[in-house]
Amino acid sequence: MRISFITAEEVAELMGISRSKAYQIVRGMNRELKERGYITVAGRCPRRYFQERVYGMVEGGQGTFGRDGDMPVREGGRNE
């Protein structure tokens, strides 16, 4: 399985914001993911999660991050 990540630089370009603000946004999303039990990578976050948080949904319907195999369910828990 390959998960596509978006970088802070891409976030800055897409949203028309500074790189430092984009890094703040990515850090915040990574903090949310870490609290949910996911492993995170500094300076980037899963593209699908970014799309859900920014646009409210992903291609093909409502937001489903972590519910359809894009990201695995955390060990011993269920997706929320």
Backbone as CSV, one residue per row, in Angstrom:
resi,resn,N_x,N_y,N_z,CA_x,CA_y,CA_z,C_x,C_y,C_z
1,MET,0.850,-1.178,0.000,0.000,0.000,0.000,0.896,1.241,0.000
2,ARG,0.573,2.184,-0.840,1.344,3.426,-0.923,0.456,4.593,-0.506
3,ILE,0.917,5.344,0.476,0.165,6.499,0.952,0.823,7.747,0.397
4,SER,0.030,8.593,-0.207,0.545,9.819,-0.796,0.568,10.924,0.258
5,PHE,1.711,11.541,0.407,1.867,12.618,1.378,1.938,13.963,0.669
6,ILE,1.465,14.995,1.336,1.599,16.357,0.847,2.626,17.051,1.740
7,THR,3.497,17.816,1.127,4.532,18.509,1.900,4.046,19.900,2.300
8,ALA,4.722,20.472,3.265,4.385,21.833,3.694,4.580,22.821,2.540
9,GLU,5.575,22.570,1.693,5.795,23.445,0.543,4.602,23.417,-0.404
10,GLU,4.044,22.213,-0.630,2.854,22.098,-1.480,1.653,22.789,-0.844
11,VAL,1.515,22.642,0.472,0.421,23.294,1.198,0.520,24.805,1.001
12,ALA,1.719,25.352,1.139,1.922,26.788,0.965,1.501,27.235,-0.429
13,GLU,1.896,26.465,-1.420,1.570,26.819,-2.804,0.076,26.709,-3.073
14,LEU,-0.540,25.622,-2.640,-1.977,25.421,-2.870,-2.838,26.474,-2.196
15,MET,-2.440,26.859,-0.976,-3.261,27.777,-0.197,-2.835,29.233,-0.350
16,GLY,-1.719,29.464,-1.031,-1.239,30.835,-1.202,-0.808,31.471,0.106
17,ILE,-0.120,30.678,0.932,0.333,31.161,2.236,1.842,30.995,2.342
18,SER,2.418,31.550,3.383,3.865,31.418,3.586,4.230,29.986,3.978
19,ARG,5.487,29.649,3.766,5.955,28.321,4.164,5.841,28.116,5.660
20,SER,6.139,29.154,6.447,6.067,28.994,7.905,4.629,28.713,8.352
21,LYS,3.655,29.373,7.741,2.253,29.109,8.072,1.858,27.705,7.630
22,ALA,2.347,27.272,6.473,2.056,25.925,5.987,2.624,24.876,6.950
23,TYR,3.832,25.112,7.455,4.411,24.184,8.427,3.568,24.142,9.701
24,GLN,3.027,25.268,10.130,2.148,25.290,11.309,0.912,24.429,11.066
25,ILE,0.337,24.548,9.881,-0.853,23.769,9.539,-0.530,22.286,9.526
26,VAL,0.570,21.911,8.875,0.965,20.498,8.809,1.266,19.962,10.203
27,ARG,1.949,20.746,11.034,2.224,20.325,12.414,0.922,20.060,13.171
28,GLY,-0.044,20.942,12.984,-1.337,20.766,13.655,-2.044,19.491,13.213
29,MET,-2.024,19.221,11.906,-2.649,18.000,11.399,-1.909,16.770,11.912
30,ASN,-0.583,16.826,11.941,0.191,15.704,12.461,-0.081,15.484,13.945
31,ARG,-0.280,16.549,14.680,-0.618,16.424,16.105,-1.956,15.688,16.254
32,GLU,-2.938,16.067,15.430,-4.243,15.396,15.458,-4.105,13.909,15.141
33,LEU,-3.317,13.608,14.112,-3.123,12.209,13.724,-2.402,11.421,14.812
34,LYS,-1.405,12.033,15.419,-0.649,11.365,16.483,-1.570,11.049,17.665
35,GLU,-2.462,11.976,18.006,-3.426,11.759,19.095,-4.361,10.604,18.783
36,ARG,-4.594,10.355,17.495,-5.453,9.256,17.068,-4.675,7.948,16.925
37,GLY,-3.381,7.987,17.213,-2.583,6.775,17.210,-1.812,6.492,15.933
38,TYR,-1.768,7.450,15.010,-1.039,7.251,13.759,0.412,7.696,13.889
39,ILE,1.250,7.127,13.062,2.647,7.546,12.967,2.686,8.735,12.014
40,THR,3.455,9.748,12.341,3.521,10.947,11.505,4.946,11.199,11.031
41,VAL,5.066,12.016,9.988,6.360,12.406,9.433,6.416,13.927,9.427
42,ALA,7.448,14.496,10.031,7.572,15.955,10.114,7.584,16.583,8.724
43,GLY,6.837,17.674,8.575,6.845,18.429,7.331,5.943,17.897,6.248
44,ARG,5.232,16.814,6.533,4.297,16.263,5.551,3.186,15.512,6.256
45,CYS,2.044,15.409,5.605,0.933,14.651,6.164,0.225,13.941,5.014
46,PRO,-0.566,12.931,5.315,-1.263,12.226,4.248,-2.145,13.186,3.440
47,ARG,-2.014,13.120,2.136,-2.754,14.009,1.234,-4.264,13.899,1.463
48,ARG,-4.738,12.692,1.664,-6.177,12.486,1.861,-6.667,13.192,3.135
49,TYR,-5.881,13.132,4.203,-6.260,13.802,5.447,-6.267,15.317,5.249
50,PHE,-5.273,15.829,4.556,-5.228,17.261,4.246,-6.488,17.674,3.495
51,GLN,-6.855,16.901,2.479,-8.040,17.231,1.684,-9.298,17.237,2.538
52,GLU,-9.438,16.274,3.415,-10.602,16.228,4.291,-10.658,17.430,5.217
53,ARG,-9.527,17.779,5.803,-9.493,18.884,6.762,-9.694,20.232,6.087
54,VAL,-9.202,20.394,4.865,-9.295,21.678,4.180,-10.595,21.799,3.389
55,TYR,-10.930,20.756,2.644,-12.090,20.819,1.761,-13.331,20.184,2.350
56,GLY,-13.194,19.414,3.424,-14.342,18.806,4.073,-14.739,17.462,3.496
57,MET,-14.169,17.089,2.381,-14.455,15.778,1.816,-13.374,15.439,0.806
58,VAL,-13.397,14.216,0.346,-12.427,13.780,-0.642,-13.150,13.380,-1.912
59,GLU,-12.397,13.172,-2.959,-12.964,12.765,-4.227,-13.820,11.533,-4.034
60,GLY,-15.028,11.562,-4.565,-15.894,10.394,-4.478,-16.833,10.396,-3.291
61,GLY,-16.888,11.463,-2.510,-17.867,11.474,-1.432,-17.378,12.120,-0.165
62,GLN,-18.014,11.724,0.917,-17.711,12.292,2.222,-16.340,11.865,2.700
63,GLY,-15.836,12.570,3.692,-14.540,12.237,4.269,-14.543,10.846,4.877
64,THR,-13.502,10.083,4.565,-13.436,8.713,5.064,-12.038,8.357,5.522
65,PHE,-11.220,9.321,5.884,-9.833,9.030,6.232,-9.765,7.971,7.318
66,GLY,-9.005,6.917,7.062,-8.812,5.869,8.044,-9.920,4.846,8.101
67,ARG,-10.905,4.938,7.218,-12.025,4.005,7.276,-12.108,3.074,6.077
68,ASP,-11.337,3.325,5.038,-11.471,2.497,3.837,-10.160,1.887,3.370
69,GLY,-9.222,1.723,4.279,-7.968,1.099,3.916,-6.871,2.079,3.552
70,ASP,-7.179,3.374,3.478,-6.145,4.347,3.158,-5.108,4.410,4.264
71,MET,-5.554,4.383,5.484,-4.672,4.322,6.651,-5.213,3.194,7.528
72,PRO,-4.349,2.389,8.116,-4.829,1.273,8.934,-5.459,1.750,10.237
73,VAL,-6.376,0.940,10.722,-6.982,1.206,12.027,-5.888,1.022,13.068
74,ARG,-5.859,1.912,14.051,-4.813,1.790,15.082,-5.012,0.496,15.852
75,GLU,-3.930,-0.034,16.317,-3.923,-1.301,17.021,-4.774,-1.215,18.283
76,GLY,-5.671,-2.181,18.451,-6.490,-2.245,19.655,-7.611,-1.233,19.693
77,GLY,-7.852,-0.559,18.595,-8.900,0.471,18.592,-9.657,0.486,17.288
78,ARG,-10.518,1.437,17.187,-11.264,1.594,15.946,-11.155,3.033,15.496
79,ASN,-11.430,3.255,14.250,-11.398,4.632,13.739,-12.562,5.406,14.300
80,GLU,-12.320,6.678,14.506,-13.365,7.528,15.083,-13.906,8.464,14.048
